[in-house]
Amino acid sequence: MAHDKHHSDRMTKCLEPRKRFFNHENAALDKEDLSFLVELMQAEYDQRERAMNDYRDYYELDPDNGLVEALELPLYLEECRYAEILLQKLKRLLDAELARRQE
């Protein structure tokens, strides 16, 4: 059970800073922010890969862990949703930057 609690705490901790960031949808972003977004996007991708591997490994250790996996799935899906929001934001920023350069 200690593993379950640790896993859940870790997932929650990963989400908190992202929630604060994504709540500022209309914040003006400069080049430094754009670099930050690119780094964050890579971190999101890496985090999703790790999370998927964690679930796969944990489930294969003991099929009964399927219940734990089902209970934690909403956290994982929320994490993926934030990654998707990030990708959409980044695409809008890049599109805007391309349009600005073509003026």
N, CA, C and O atoms as a Tinker XYZ file with bonds, in Angstrom:
   412  protein
     1  N      0.816000   -1.203000    0.000000    73     2
     2  CA     0.000000    0.000000    0.000000    64     1     3
     3  C      0.860000    1.268000    0.000000    63     2     4     5
     4  O      0.440000    2.317000   -0.489000    81     3
     5  N      2.065000    1.151000    0.555000    73     3     6
     6  CA     2.964000    2.311000    0.586000    64     5     7
     7  C      3.275000    2.773000   -0.835000    63     6     8     9
     8  O      3.362000    3.969000   -1.113000    81     7
     9  N      3.440000    1.794000   -1.728000    73     7    10
    10  CA     3.742000    2.139000   -3.116000    64     9    11
    11  C      2.586000    2.940000   -3.723000    63    10    12    13
    12  O      2.809000    3.928000   -4.422000    81    11
    13  N      1.358000    2.511000   -3.453000    73    11    14
    14  CA     0.180000    3.183000   -4.006000    64    13    15
    15  C      0.159000    4.648000   -3.571000    63    14    16    17
    16  O     -0.055000    5.542000   -4.390000    81    15
    17  N      0.379000    4.885000   -2.291000    73    15    18
    18  CA     0.340000    6.238000   -1.738000    64    17    19
    19  C      1.462000    7.086000   -2.359000    63    18    20    21
    20  O      1.243000    8.227000   -2.763000    81    19
    21  N      2.658000    6.506000   -2.425000    73    19    22
    22  CA     3.808000    7.219000   -2.984000    64    21    23
    23  C      3.525000    7.590000   -4.444000    63    22    24    25
    24  O      3.792000    8.715000   -4.866000    81    23
    25  N      2.992000    6.653000   -5.198000    73    23    26
    26  CA     2.726000    6.859000   -6.619000    64    25    27
    27  C      1.710000    7.998000   -6.796000    63    26    28    29
    28  O      1.891000    8.886000   -7.628000    81    27
    29  N      0.655000    7.948000   -6.004000    73    27    30
    30  CA    -0.393000    8.950000   -6.087000    64    29    31
    31  C      0.134000   10.332000   -5.682000    63    30    32    33
    32  O     -0.173000   11.328000   -6.336000    81    31
    33  N      0.922000   10.392000   -4.611000    73    31    34
    34  CA     1.492000   11.663000   -4.160000    64    33    35
    35  C      2.395000   12.257000   -5.236000    63    34    36    37
    36  O      2.383000   13.464000   -5.481000    81    35
    37  N      3.178000   11.390000   -5.874000    73    35    38
    38  CA     4.105000   11.851000   -6.902000    64    37    39
    39  C      3.334000   12.436000   -8.091000    63    38    40    41
    40  O      3.694000   13.486000   -8.623000    81    39
    41  N      2.272000   11.741000   -8.494000    73    39    42
    42  CA     1.473000   12.218000   -9.619000    64    41    43
    43  C      0.855000   13.574000   -9.286000    63    42    44    45
    44  O      0.859000   14.484000  -10.115000    81    43
    45  N      0.325000   13.705000   -8.074000    73    43    46
    46  CA    -0.312000   14.944000   -7.655000    64    45    47
    47  C      0.709000   16.082000   -7.628000    63    46    48    49
    48  O      0.421000   17.192000   -8.075000    81    47
    49  N      1.890000   15.802000   -7.108000    73    47    50
    50  CA     2.943000   16.816000   -7.018000    64    49    51
    51  C      3.345000   17.285000   -8.417000    63    50    52    53
    52  O      3.627000   18.466000   -8.618000    81    51
    53  N      3.371000   16.381000   -9.365000    73    51    54
    54  CA     3.730000   16.732000  -10.742000    64    53    55
    55  C      2.701000   17.694000  -11.341000    63    54    56    57
    56  O      3.048000   18.553000  -12.152000    81    55
    57  N      1.454000   17.549000  -10.944000    73    55    58
    58  CA     0.392000   18.354000  -11.548000    64    57    59
    59  C      0.319000   19.775000  -11.012000    63    58    60    61
    60  O     -0.033000   20.691000  -11.756000    81    59
    61  N      0.641000   19.982000   -9.747000    73    59    62
    62  CA     0.416000   21.286000   -9.123000    64    61    63
    63  C      1.018000   22.483000   -9.858000    63    62    64    65
    64  O      0.284000   23.423000  -10.166000    81    63
    65  N      2.325000   22.493000  -10.154000    73    63    66
    66  CA     2.871000   23.669000  -10.839000    64    65    67
    67  C      2.248000   23.875000  -12.212000    63    66    68    69
    68  O      2.091000   25.007000  -12.669000    81    67
    69  N      1.899000   22.785000  -12.857000    73    67    70
    70  CA     1.298000   22.914000  -14.182000    64    69    71
    71  C     -0.081000   23.541000  -14.085000    63    70    72    73
    72  O     -0.466000   24.339000  -14.940000    81    71
    73  N     -0.826000   23.184000  -13.050000    73    71    74
    74  CA    -2.158000   23.786000  -12.887000    64    73    75
    75  C     -2.034000   25.297000  -12.763000    63    74    76    77
    76  O     -2.809000   26.039000  -13.366000    81    75
    77  N     -1.057000   25.753000  -11.980000    73    75    78
    78  CA    -0.879000   27.199000  -11.811000    64    77    79
    79  C     -0.536000   27.839000  -13.155000    63    78    80    81
    80  O     -1.062000   28.900000  -13.491000    81    79
    81  N      0.334000   27.202000  -13.912000    73    79    82
    82  CA     0.751000   27.753000  -15.198000    64    81    83
    83  C     -0.418000   27.837000  -16.182000    63    82    84    85
    84  O     -0.613000   28.859000  -16.839000    81    83
    85  N     -1.190000   26.758000  -16.276000    73    83    86
    86  CA    -2.255000   26.705000  -17.278000    64    85    87
    87  C     -3.448000   27.574000  -16.927000    63    86    88    89
    88  O     -4.295000   27.831000  -17.783000    81    87
    89  N     -3.532000   28.031000  -15.687000    73    87    90
    90  CA    -4.649000   28.891000  -15.303000    64    89    91
    91  C     -4.496000   30.296000  -15.879000    63    90    92    93
    92  O     -5.440000   31.086000  -15.851000    81    91
    93  N     -3.304000   30.610000  -16.402000    73    91    94
    94  CA    -3.081000   31.937000  -16.970000    64    93    95
    95  C     -3.129000   31.863000  -18.491000    63    94    96    97
    96  O     -2.133000   32.112000  -19.169000    81    95
    97  N     -4.280000   31.524000  -19.006000    73    95    98
    98  CA    -4.473000   31.289000  -20.445000    64    97    99
    99  C     -4.122000   32.522000  -21.285000    63    98   100   101
   100  O     -3.561000   32.388000  -22.373000    81    99
   101  N     -4.448000   33.720000  -20.788000    73    99   102
   102  CA    -4.272000   34.919000  -21.614000    64   101   103
   103  C     -3.021000   35.724000  -21.274000    63   102   104   105
   104  O     -2.885000   36.877000  -21.681000    81   103
   105  N     -2.119000   35.112000  -20.533000    73   103   106
   106  CA    -0.893000   35.827000  -20.169000    64   105   107
   107  C     -0.062000   36.101000  -21.420000    63   106   108   109
   108  O      0.034000   35.258000  -22.312000    81   107
   109  N      0.533000   37.284000  -21.471000    73   107   110
   110  CA     1.418000   37.624000  -22.583000    64   109   111
   111  C      2.704000   36.807000  -22.441000    63   110   112   113
   112  O      3.222000   36.637000  -21.337000    81   111
   113  N      3.204000   36.313000  -23.554000    73   111   114
   114  CA     4.385000   35.459000  -23.505000    64   113   115
   115  C      5.497000   36.032000  -24.376000    63   114   116   117
   116  O      5.266000   36.398000  -25.528000    81   115
   117  N      6.704000   36.107000  -23.821000    73   115   118
   118  CA     7.847000   36.589000  -24.595000    64   117   119
   119  C      8.728000   35.405000  -25.009000    63   118   120   121
   120  O      8.357000   34.249000  -24.809000    81   119
   121  N      9.899000   35.706000  -25.589000    73   119   122
   122  CA    10.777000   34.631000  -26.079000    64   121   123
   123  C     11.230000   33.711000  -24.951000    63   122   124   125
   124  O     11.369000   32.503000  -25.140000    81   123
   125  N     11.460000   34.298000  -23.770000    73   123   126
   126  CA    11.878000   33.489000  -22.627000    64   125   127
   127  C     10.766000   32.499000  -22.255000    63   126   128   129
   128  O     11.023000   31.335000  -21.947000    81   127
   129  N      9.519000   32.999000  -22.294000    73   127   130
   130  CA     8.374000   32.127000  -22.008000    64   129   131
   131  C      8.282000   31.013000  -23.042000    63   130   132   133
   132  O      7.980000   29.865000  -22.717000    81   131
   133  N      8.551000   31.376000  -24.301000    73   131   134
   134  CA     8.473000   30.397000  -25.379000    64   133   135
   135  C      9.506000   29.290000  -25.164000    63   134   136   137
   136  O      9.208000   28.111000  -25.354000    81   135
   137  N     10.723000   29.676000  -24.766000    73   135   138
   138  CA    11.763000   28.684000  -24.480000    64   137   139
   139  C     11.323000   27.791000  -23.326000    63   138   140   141
   140  O     11.532000   26.578000  -23.339000    81   139
   141  N     10.702000   28.428000  -22.319000    73   139   142
   142  CA    10.203000   27.678000  -21.167000    64   141   143
   143  C      9.144000   26.673000  -21.611000    63   142   144   145
   144  O      9.125000   25.531000  -21.151000    81   143
   145  N      8.267000   27.112000  -22.508000    73   143   146
   146  CA     7.206000   26.227000  -22.994000    64   145   147
   147  C      7.786000   25.029000  -23.743000    63   146   148   149
   148  O      7.307000   23.905000  -23.593000    81   147
   149  N      8.806000   25.270000  -24.538000    73   147   150
   150  CA     9.423000   24.171000  -25.280000    64   149   151
   151  C     10.023000   23.159000  -24.300000    63   150   152   153
   152  O      9.861000   21.949000  -24.460000    81   151
   153  N     10.722000   23.679000  -23.277000    73   151   154
   154  CA    11.298000   22.792000  -22.262000    64   153   155
   155  C     10.201000   22.041000  -21.516000    63   154   156   157
   156  O     10.315000   20.844000  -21.254000    81   155
   157  N      9.136000   22.769000  -21.180000    73   155   158
   158  CA     8.032000   22.155000  -20.443000    64   157   159
   159  C      7.352000   21.081000  -21.294000    63   158   160   161
   160  O      6.952000   20.033000  -20.787000    81   159
   161  N      7.226000   21.358000  -22.602000    73   159   162
   162  CA     6.607000   20.383000  -23.487000    64   161   163
   163  C      7.438000   19.091000  -23.513000    63   162   164   165
   164  O      6.889000   17.990000  -23.486000    81   163
   165  N      8.758000   19.241000  -23.564000    73   163   166
   166  CA     9.617000   18.057000  -23.554000    64   165   167
   167  C      9.476000   17.315000  -22.229000    63   166   168   169
   168  O      9.433000   16.085000  -22.195000    81   167
   169  N      9.405000   18.077000  -21.138000    73   167   170
   170  CA     9.240000   17.469000  -19.817000    64   169   171
   171  C      7.903000   16.736000  -19.736000    63   170   172   173
   172  O      7.812000   15.655000  -19.155000    81   171
   173  N      6.863000   17.338000  -20.327000    73   171   174
   174  CA     5.536000   16.711000  -20.333000    64   173   175
   175  C      5.595000   15.375000  -21.079000    63   174   176   177
   176  O      5.052000   14.366000  -20.630000    81   175
   177  N      6.267000   15.402000  -22.224000    73   175   178
   178  CA     6.375000   14.190000  -23.032000    64   177   179
   179  C      7.098000   13.100000  -22.241000    63   178   180   181
   180  O      6.651000   11.955000  -22.178000    81   179
   181  N      8.230000   13.487000  -21.635000    73   179   182
   182  CA     9.006000   12.534000  -20.846000    64   181   183
   183  C      8.189000   11.998000  -19.683000    63   182   184   185
   184  O      8.222000   10.806000  -19.378000    81   183
   185  N      7.446000   12.906000  -19.033000    73   183   186
   186  CA     6.621000   12.505000  -17.888000    64   185   187
   187  C      5.538000   11.504000  -18.320000    63   186   188   189
   188  O      5.273000   10.524000  -17.624000    81   187
   189  N      4.920000   11.766000  -19.475000    73   187   190
   190  CA     3.882000   10.850000  -19.956000    64   189   191
   191  C      4.476000    9.473000  -20.254000    63   190   192   193
   192  O      3.877000    8.444000  -19.938000    81   191
   193  N      5.662000    9.470000  -20.865000    73   191   194
   194  CA     6.335000    8.198000  -21.153000    64   193   195
   195  C      6.616000    7.431000  -19.862000    63   194   196   197
   196  O      6.370000    6.228000  -19.772000    81   195
   197  N      7.142000    8.157000  -18.855000    73   195   198
   198  CA     7.442000    7.519000  -17.568000    64   197   199
   199  C      6.175000    6.991000  -16.913000    63   198   200   201
   200  O      6.157000    5.881000  -16.382000    81   199
   201  N      5.119000    7.789000  -16.955000    73   199   202
   202  CA     3.858000    7.376000  -16.328000    64   201   203
   203  C      3.315000    6.114000  -17.004000    63   202   204   205
   204  O      2.847000    5.196000  -16.330000    81   203
   205  N      3.378000    6.075000  -18.322000    73   203   206
   206  CA     2.880000    4.895000  -19.036000    64   205   207
   207  C      3.709000    3.671000  -18.675000    63   206   208   209
   208  O      3.169000    2.584000  -18.466000    81   207
   209  N      5.028000    3.852000  -18.605000    73   207   210
   210  CA     5.886000    2.733000  -18.227000    64   209   211
   211  C      5.639000    2.296000  -16.792000    63   210   212   213
   212  O      5.642000    1.102000  -16.492000    81   211
   213  N      5.422000    3.276000  -15.892000    73   211   214
   214  CA     5.111000    2.958000  -14.494000    64   213   215
   215  C      3.871000    2.078000  -14.419000    63   214   216   217
   216  O      3.863000    1.048000  -13.744000    81   215
   217  N      2.821000    2.500000  -15.124000    73   215   218
   218  CA     1.578000    1.732000  -15.085000    64   217   219
   219  C      1.776000    0.330000  -15.646000    63   218   220   221
   220  O      1.302000   -0.657000  -15.084000    81   219
   221  N      2.482000    0.268000  -16.757000    73   219   222
   222  CA     2.708000   -1.021000  -17.402000    64   221   223
   223  C      3.511000   -1.954000  -16.475000    63   222   224   225
   224  O      3.134000   -3.105000  -16.255000    81   223
   225  N      4.614000   -1.436000  -15.946000    73   223   226
   226  CA     5.450000   -2.246000  -15.055000    64   225   227
   227  C      4.695000   -2.664000  -13.799000    63   226   228   229
   228  O      4.753000   -3.822000  -13.386000    81   227
   229  N      3.994000   -1.719000  -13.202000    73   227   230
   230  CA     3.282000   -1.992000  -11.949000    64   229   231
   231  C      2.190000   -3.039000  -12.168000    63   230   232   233
   232  O      2.005000   -3.944000  -11.354000    81   231
   233  N      1.480000   -2.899000  -13.269000    73   231   234
   234  CA     0.401000   -3.843000  -13.550000    64   233   235
   235  C      0.948000   -5.240000  -13.819000    63   234   236   237
   236  O      0.355000   -6.231000  -13.394000    81   235
   237  N      2.085000   -5.327000  -14.529000    73   235   238
   238  CA     2.654000   -6.633000  -14.854000    64   237   239
   239  C      3.210000   -7.349000  -13.627000    63   238   240   241
   240  O      3.280000   -8.577000  -13.607000    81   239
   241  N      3.605000   -6.589000  -12.603000    73   239   242
   242  CA     4.107000   -7.211000  -11.377000    64   241   243
   243  C      3.032000   -8.046000  -10.697000    63   242   244   245
   244  O      3.311000   -9.113000  -10.151000    81   243
   245  N      1.807000   -7.552000  -10.737000    73   243   246
   246  CA     0.711000   -8.232000  -10.049000    64   245   247
   247  C     -0.607000   -7.813000  -10.697000    63   246   248   249
   248  O     -1.026000   -6.665000  -10.550000    81   247
   249  N     -1.262000   -8.724000  -11.411000    73   247   250
   250  CA    -2.508000   -8.375000  -12.103000    64   249   251
   251  C     -3.573000   -7.769000  -11.179000    63   250   252   253
   252  O     -4.450000   -7.037000  -11.639000    81   251
   253  N     -3.494000   -8.075000   -9.874000    73   251   254
   254  CA    -4.474000   -7.496000   -8.952000    64   253   255
   255  C     -4.303000   -5.982000   -8.840000    63   254   256   257
   256  O     -5.200000   -5.285000   -8.365000    81   255
   257  N     -3.165000   -5.483000   -9.274000    73   255   258
   258  CA    -2.940000   -4.043000   -9.224000    64   257   259
   259  C     -3.825000   -3.297000  -10.219000    63   258   260   261
   260  O     -3.831000   -2.066000  -10.240000    81   259
   261  N     -4.558000   -4.019000  -11.028000    73   259   262
   262  CA    -5.468000   -3.382000  -11.976000    64   261   263
   263  C     -6.447000   -2.461000  -11.273000    63   262   264   265
   264  O     -6.853000   -1.441000  -11.831000    81   263
   265  N     -6.827000   -2.809000  -10.061000    73   263   266
   266  CA    -7.757000   -1.969000   -9.307000    64   265   267
   267  C     -7.093000   -0.636000   -8.958000    63   266   268   269
   268  O     -7.695000    0.427000   -9.107000    81   267
   269  N     -5.854000   -0.709000   -8.497000    73   267   270
   270  CA    -5.114000    0.514000   -8.164000    64   269   271
   271  C     -4.972000    1.364000   -9.423000    63   270   272   273
   272  O     -5.155000    2.580000   -9.389000    81   271
   273  N     -4.646000    0.714000  -10.521000    73   271   274
   274  CA    -4.483000    1.434000  -11.785000    64   273   275
   275  C     -5.771000    2.161000  -12.155000    63   274   276   277
   276  O     -5.732000    3.314000  -12.583000    81   275
   277  N     -6.906000    1.494000  -11.993000    73   275   278
   278  CA    -8.196000    2.100000  -12.322000    64   277   279
   279  C     -8.475000    3.302000  -11.422000    63   278   280   281
   280  O     -9.016000    4.313000  -11.871000    81   279
   281  N     -8.102000    3.183000  -10.152000    73   279   282
   282  CA    -8.342000    4.290000   -9.224000    64   281   283
   283  C     -7.459000    5.499000   -9.535000    63   282   284   285
   284  O     -7.868000    6.640000   -9.321000    81   283
   285  N     -6.243000    5.248000  -10.041000    73   283   286
   286  CA    -5.322000    6.355000  -10.327000    64   285   287
   287  C     -5.455000    6.872000  -11.758000    63   286   288   289
   288  O     -4.859000    7.890000  -12.110000    81   287
   289  N     -6.222000    6.186000  -12.567000    73   287   290
   290  CA    -6.342000    6.589000  -13.969000    64   289   291
   291  C     -6.812000    8.036000  -14.142000    63   290   292   293
   292  O     -6.301000    8.733000  -15.019000    81   291
   293  N     -7.777000    8.514000  -13.327000    73   291   294
   294  CA    -8.188000    9.918000  -13.506000    64   293   295
   295  C     -7.016000   10.907000  -13.371000    63   294   296   297
   296  O     -6.953000   11.895000  -14.102000    81   295
   297  N     -6.100000   10.641000  -12.445000    73   295   298
   298  CA    -4.927000   11.517000  -12.285000    64   297   299
   299  C     -4.086000   11.485000  -13.553000    63   298   300   301
   300  O     -3.629000   12.523000  -14.033000    81   299
   301  N     -3.889000   10.298000  -14.087000    73   299   302
   302  CA    -3.074000   10.146000  -15.286000    64   301   303
   303  C     -3.734000   10.861000  -16.466000    63   302   304   305
   304  O     -3.064000   11.534000  -17.249000    81   303
   305  N     -5.047000   10.710000  -16.582000    73   303   306
   306  CA    -5.762000   11.359000  -17.680000    64   305   307
   307  C     -5.700000   12.874000  -17.544000    63   306   308   309
   308  O     -5.592000   13.590000  -18.539000    81   307
   309  N     -5.770000   13.357000  -16.305000    73   307   310
   310  CA    -5.674000   14.798000  -16.084000    64   309   311
   311  C     -4.292000   15.288000  -16.514000    63   310   312   313
   312  O     -4.162000   16.352000  -17.120000    81   311
   313  N     -3.271000   14.507000  -16.196000    73   311   314
   314  CA    -1.914000   14.875000  -16.590000    64   313   315
   315  C     -1.819000   14.948000  -18.115000    63   314   316   317
   316  O     -1.218000   15.877000  -18.655000    81   315
   317  N     -2.400000   13.989000  -18.798000    73   315   318
   318  CA    -2.373000   13.995000  -20.262000    64   317   319
   319  C     -3.132000   15.203000  -20.808000    63   318   320   321
   320  O     -2.738000   15.790000  -21.816000    81   319
   321  N     -4.223000   15.569000  -20.133000    73   319   322
   322  CA    -5.017000   16.717000  -20.576000    64   321   323
   323  C     -4.184000   18.000000  -20.492000    63   322   324   325
   324  O     -4.239000   18.840000  -21.390000    81   323
   325  N     -3.412000   18.145000  -19.407000    73   323   326
   326  CA    -2.557000   19.325000  -19.289000    64   325   327
   327  C     -1.474000   19.330000  -20.359000    63   326   328   329
   328  O     -1.128000   20.386000  -20.890000    81   327
   329  N     -0.944000   18.169000  -20.674000    73   327   330
   330  CA     0.067000   18.087000  -21.730000    64   329   331
   331  C     -0.558000   18.520000  -23.052000    63   330   332   333
   332  O      0.080000   19.211000  -23.847000    81   331
   333  N     -1.801000   18.117000  -23.287000    73   331   334
   334  CA    -2.493000   18.474000  -24.525000    64   333   335
   335  C     -2.747000   19.982000  -24.587000    63   334   336   337
   336  O     -2.584000   20.596000  -25.641000    81   335
   337  N     -3.146000   20.579000  -23.461000    73   335   338
   338  CA    -3.355000   22.025000  -23.404000    64   337   339
   339  C     -2.048000   22.741000  -23.727000    63   338   340   341
   340  O     -2.029000   23.731000  -24.460000    81   339
   341  N     -0.964000   22.226000  -23.171000    73   339   342
   342  CA     0.348000   22.825000  -23.419000    64   341   343
   343  C      0.682000   22.788000  -24.903000    63   342   344   345
   344  O      1.148000   23.781000  -25.463000    81   343
   345  N      0.448000   21.654000  -25.537000    73   343   346
   346  CA     0.747000   21.525000  -26.963000    64   345   347
   347  C     -0.089000   22.514000  -27.782000    63   346   348   349
   348  O      0.411000   23.126000  -28.726000    81   347
   349  N     -1.360000   22.663000  -27.412000    73   347   350
   350  CA    -2.234000   23.607000  -28.130000    64   349   351
   351  C     -1.744000   25.040000  -27.958000    63   350   352   353
   352  O     -1.711000   25.817000  -28.912000    81   351
   353  N     -1.362000   25.381000  -26.720000    73   351   354
   354  CA    -0.847000   26.731000  -26.444000    64   353   355
   355  C      0.410000   26.989000  -27.270000    63   354   356   357
   356  O      0.555000   28.043000  -27.889000    81   355
   357  N      1.307000   26.021000  -27.269000    73   355   358
   358  CA     2.568000   26.184000  -27.988000    64   357   359
   359  C      2.307000   26.352000  -29.483000    63   358   360   361
   360  O      2.946000   27.177000  -30.137000    81   359
   361  N      1.382000   25.583000  -30.018000    73   359   362
   362  CA     1.066000   25.689000  -31.443000    64   361   363
   363  C      0.517000   27.079000  -31.773000    63   362   364   365
   364  O      0.886000   27.668000  -32.789000    81   363
   365  N     -0.360000   27.600000  -30.917000    73   363   366
   366  CA    -0.891000   28.953000  -31.148000    64   365   367
   367  C      0.231000   29.989000  -31.119000    63   366   368   369
   368  O      0.267000   30.904000  -31.942000    81   367
   369  N      1.147000   29.831000  -30.159000    73   367   370
   370  CA     2.271000   30.777000  -30.052000    64   369   371
   371  C      3.150000   30.721000  -31.299000    63   370   372   373
   372  O      3.547000   31.754000  -31.838000    81   371
   373  N      3.445000   29.512000  -31.746000    73   371   374
   374  CA     4.297000   29.361000  -32.925000    64   373   375
   375  C      3.598000   29.890000  -34.173000    63   374   376   377
   376  O      4.232000   30.525000  -35.016000    81   375
   377  N      2.292000   29.632000  -34.295000    73   375   378
   378  CA     1.531000   30.150000  -35.440000    64   377   379
   379  C      1.552000   31.674000  -35.445000    63   378   380   381
   380  O      1.729000   32.296000  -36.492000    81   379
   381  N      1.371000   32.274000  -34.267000    73   379   382
   382  CA     1.365000   33.732000  -34.150000    64   381   383
   383  C      2.743000   34.294000  -34.513000    63   382   384   385
   384  O      2.845000   35.315000  -35.193000    81   383
   385  N      3.782000   33.627000  -34.061000    73   383   386
   386  CA     5.143000   34.079000  -34.349000    64   385   387
   387  C      5.438000   33.982000  -35.849000    63   386   388   389
   388  O      6.059000   34.878000  -36.422000    81   387
   389  N      4.994000   32.899000  -36.477000    73   387   390
   390  CA     5.189000   32.747000  -37.927000    64   389   391
   391  C      4.434000   33.836000  -38.684000    63   390   392   393
   392  O      4.965000   34.427000  -39.625000    81   391
   393  N      3.212000   34.097000  -38.276000    73   391   394
   394  CA     2.401000   35.126000  -38.935000    64   393   395
   395  C      3.074000   36.495000  -38.788000    63   394   396   397
   396  O      3.114000   37.275000  -39.739000    81   395
   397  N      3.601000   36.783000  -37.592000    73   395   398
   398  CA     4.269000   38.061000  -37.332000    64   397   399
   399  C      5.492000   38.210000  -38.249000    63   398   400   401
   400  O      5.744000   39.294000  -38.776000    81   399
   401  N      6.234000   37.147000  -38.433000    73   399   402
   402  CA     7.451000   37.203000  -39.258000    64   401   403
   403  C      7.134000   37.351000  -40.744000    63   402   404   405
   404  O      7.960000   37.839000  -41.515000    81   403
   405  N      5.941000   36.928000  -41.141000    73   403   406
   406  CA     5.575000   37.012000  -42.558000    64   405   407
   407  C      4.978000   38.364000  -42.924000    63   406   408   409
   408  O      4.761000   38.649000  -44.102000    81   407
   409  N      4.712000   39.202000  -41.920000    73   407   410
   410  CA     4.119000   40.522000  -42.198000    64   409   411
   411  C      5.077000   41.414000  -42.964000    63   410   412
   412  O      4.739000   42.555000  -43.278000    81   411
